Amino acid sequence: MELAEHSLAVVGAKFEIHAIGRVHSSLTDLESAPRQADEGAPEAWLVFEPEVNEALRNLRPGDDVIVITWLDRACRDALSVHPRGDVSRPQEGVFSTRSPHRPNPIGLHRVKIEDVDGLRVRVDHLEALDGTPILDLKPTLDEDVRKR
Amino acid sequence: MELAEHSLAVVGAKFEIHAIGRVHSSLTDLESAPRQADEGAPEAWLVFEPEVNEALRNLRPGDDVIVITWLDRACRDALSVHPRGDVSRPQEGVFSTRSPHRPNPIGLHRVKIEDVDGLRVRVDHLEALDGTPILDLKPTLDEDVRKR
C-alpha cells in the first residue's frame, strides 16, 4: 500500500484544520513504529506553536490527556484493511479498526504528561512518528474510562 | 461569545478534512445541549455518505466506539474559556477543558452502537447537535479505558 497522502474522491463538506504543533520523537521509521502505545512506544515531546501558548497554561505533569494528531503519512482512500497489517486476517472496514489508513486520518493517543516546559510538553509514550502534526489536546473524562 | 466559525489567525500547516456523514439528533439548540454525554444526551443516528459504506461493514450492535465530529458551530479563536461556561470560575486554557471552542474544534464522543441499518448507525447517547459533521469512527481500545 502506498503511504503518500491521497485525496478521497468522495464526500461531503470540507473543513480546514491547522497544525497547532508537532510531535518530536525518536520514532522516525514507519516500519518500526509500534501499532499501539502500549506496545513499546517511547516518550515524546509535543512542541506547540507560540500562537496557542495561552491554551496550554493549565497543563500540569500528571495530567492524563488525549492527544489528537493528523496522521500525515496515511493513505486516505483505504476503506478496508487487514487488521494490524496481517494479511492472513480477513479485511475489515476501517471504522472497526485503529488503522491510520482511513478517509480522515485522525490519531487519538491517550498519554500522561510528564513535564511542561513553555511550549514543550513531554508525554510518557506516544506511537506517532516524529514530525506528526498535532491538532488538539483534551483532558480525559470519566466517560472516556468507562469500563466496557 | 460569538458562535460563528472563526478562522484562527495563526498556525502551521493546513489540512483538509471531509464530512463522511452527519449526526441526526433531536438536539437542535446549542443552549439546551448537554455539555457531556452522561448529562442527558439523547440517542442519535449517525448517517454516513454512500462512499464510505465499505468502511462500515464490520460495525455491530453492542460495539463501543469513539465518534469523531467537527463541531462546526464552535469559535476557533478561543484559547481560554470559563470551564463549563460558568463565569464564576476562572478562565482556563482550552487544552485543559472539553469546551467545543478551540483552534481545531474536534469532538470526541464515546458511544455504544445500538443498531446498524445500511448507512445509518444508531448510538445510545450523543451530545452533538443535529447536523454536526462526522469525521471518523474508531473502536475503543483497552488503552482508552485504562483507569486513572
Contacts between the chains, C-beta under 8 A, distances in Angstrom:
chain1	res1	chain2	res2	distance
A	7	B	16	7.8
A	8	B	18	6.1
A	8	B	51	7.5
A	9	B	51	7.9
A	10	B	18	6.7
A	10	B	20	7.8
A	10	B	49	6.6
A	10	B	51	3.8
A	10	B	52	7.1
A	11	B	18	3.9
A	11	B	19	6.4
A	11	B	20	6.2
A	11	B	49	5.7
A	11	B	51	6.1
A	11	B	52	7.9
A	12	B	18	6.5
A	12	B	19	3.8
A	12	B	20	7.3
A	12	B	21	7.6
A	12	B	22	7.5
A	12	B	49	5.8
A	12	B	133	7.0
A	13	B	18	7.4
A	13	B	19	4.6
A	13	B	133	6.0
A	14	B	16	5.3
A	14	B	17	6.9
A	14	B	18	5.5
A	14	B	19	7.7
A	15	B	16	7.4
A	15	B	17	5.1
A	15	B	18	7.9
A	15	B	19	7.6
A	15	B	70	5.5
A	15	B	72	7.4
A	15	B	133	7.2
A	16	B	7	7.8
A	16	B	14	5.3
A	16	B	15	7.4
A	16	B	16	6.2
A	16	B	17	7.8
A	17	B	14	6.9
A	17	B	15	5.1
A	17	B	16	7.8
A	17	B	17	5.5
A	17	B	104	5.0
A	17	B	106	7.9
A	18	B	8	6.1
A	18	B	10	6.7
A	18	B	11	3.9
A	18	B	12	6.6
A	18	B	13	7.4
A	18	B	14	5.5
A	18	B	15	7.9
A	18	B	103	6.3
A	18	B	104	6.3
A	19	B	11	6.4
A	19	B	12	3.9
A	19	B	13	4.5
A	19	B	14	7.7
A	19	B	15	7.6
A	20	B	10	7.8
A	20	B	11	6.2
A	20	B	12	7.3
A	20	B	103	5.4
A	20	B	104	6.8
A	21	B	12	7.6
A	22	B	12	7.4
A	36	B	141	6.5
A	36	B	143	6.2
A	37	B	143	5.9
A	38	B	142	7.7
A	38	B	143	5.7
A	49	B	10	6.6
A	49	B	11	5.7
A	49	B	12	5.8
A	51	B	8	7.5
A	51	B	9	7.8
A	51	B	10	3.8
A	51	B	11	6.1
A	52	B	10	7.1
A	52	B	11	7.9
A	52	B	79	6.5
A	52	B	95	7.7
A	52	B	103	6.1
A	54	B	79	4.0
A	54	B	80	5.7
A	54	B	93	6.0
A	55	B	79	4.4
A	55	B	80	7.1
A	55	B	93	4.5
A	55	B	94	4.7
A	55	B	95	4.7
A	55	B	102	7.1
A	55	B	103	7.1
A	56	B	93	5.5
A	56	B	95	5.7
A	57	B	80	7.6
A	57	B	92	7.6
A	57	B	93	4.2
A	57	B	96	8.0
A	58	B	92	4.6
A	58	B	93	4.7
A	58	B	95	7.7
A	58	B	96	3.8
A	59	B	93	7.0
A	59	B	95	6.2
A	59	B	96	5.9
A	63	B	96	7.5
A	64	B	148	5.5
A	65	B	95	7.6
A	66	B	108	6.7
A	68	B	104	7.5
A	68	B	106	5.7
A	68	B	108	7.8
A	70	B	15	5.5
A	72	B	15	7.4
A	79	B	52	6.5
A	79	B	54	4.0
A	79	B	55	4.4
A	80	B	54	5.7
A	80	B	55	7.1
A	80	B	57	7.6
A	92	B	57	7.6
A	92	B	58	4.6
A	93	B	54	5.9
A	93	B	55	4.5
A	93	B	56	5.5
A	93	B	57	4.2
A	93	B	58	4.7
A	93	B	59	7.0
A	94	B	55	4.7
A	95	B	52	7.7
A	95	B	55	4.7
A	95	B	56	5.7
A	95	B	58	7.7
A	95	B	59	6.2
A	95	B	65	7.6
A	95	B	136	7.5
A	95	B	137	4.1
A	95	B	138	7.1
A	96	B	57	8.0
A	96	B	58	3.8
A	96	B	59	6.0
A	96	B	63	7.5
A	96	B	139	5.9
A	97	B	138	7.9
A	97	B	139	7.0
A	98	B	138	5.8
A	98	B	139	6.7
A	98	B	141	6.5
A	102	B	55	7.1
A	102	B	136	6.3
A	103	B	18	6.4
A	103	B	20	5.4
A	103	B	52	6.2
A	103	B	55	7.1
A	103	B	136	7.3
A	104	B	17	4.9
A	104	B	18	6.3
A	104	B	20	6.8
A	104	B	68	7.6
A	104	B	135	4.6
A	104	B	136	5.0
A	106	B	17	7.8
A	106	B	68	5.7
A	106	B	106	7.2
A	106	B	135	6.3
A	106	B	136	5.2
A	108	B	66	6.8
A	108	B	68	7.8
A	108	B	108	7.2
A	108	B	138	6.7
A	108	B	144	7.7
A	110	B	143	5.5
A	110	B	144	6.0
A	110	B	146	6.8
A	133	B	12	7.0
A	133	B	13	6.0
A	133	B	15	7.2
A	135	B	104	4.6
A	135	B	106	6.3
A	136	B	95	7.5
A	136	B	102	6.3
A	136	B	103	7.4
A	136	B	104	5.0
A	136	B	106	5.2
A	137	B	95	4.1
A	138	B	95	7.1
A	138	B	97	7.9
A	138	B	98	5.8
A	138	B	108	6.7
A	139	B	96	5.9
A	139	B	97	7.0
A	139	B	98	6.7
A	140	B	148	7.2
A	141	B	36	6.5
A	141	B	98	6.5
A	142	B	38	7.7
A	143	B	36	6.3
A	143	B	37	5.9
A	143	B	38	5.7
A	143	B	110	5.6
A	144	B	108	7.7
A	144	B	110	6.0
A	144	B	144	6.2
A	144	B	145	7.5
A	145	B	144	7.5
A	145	B	145	5.4
A	145	B	146	6.8
A	145	B	147	5.9
A	145	B	148	6.5
A	146	B	110	6.9
A	146	B	145	6.8
A	147	B	145	5.9
A	148	B	64	5.5
A	148	B	140	7.2
A	148	B	145	6.5
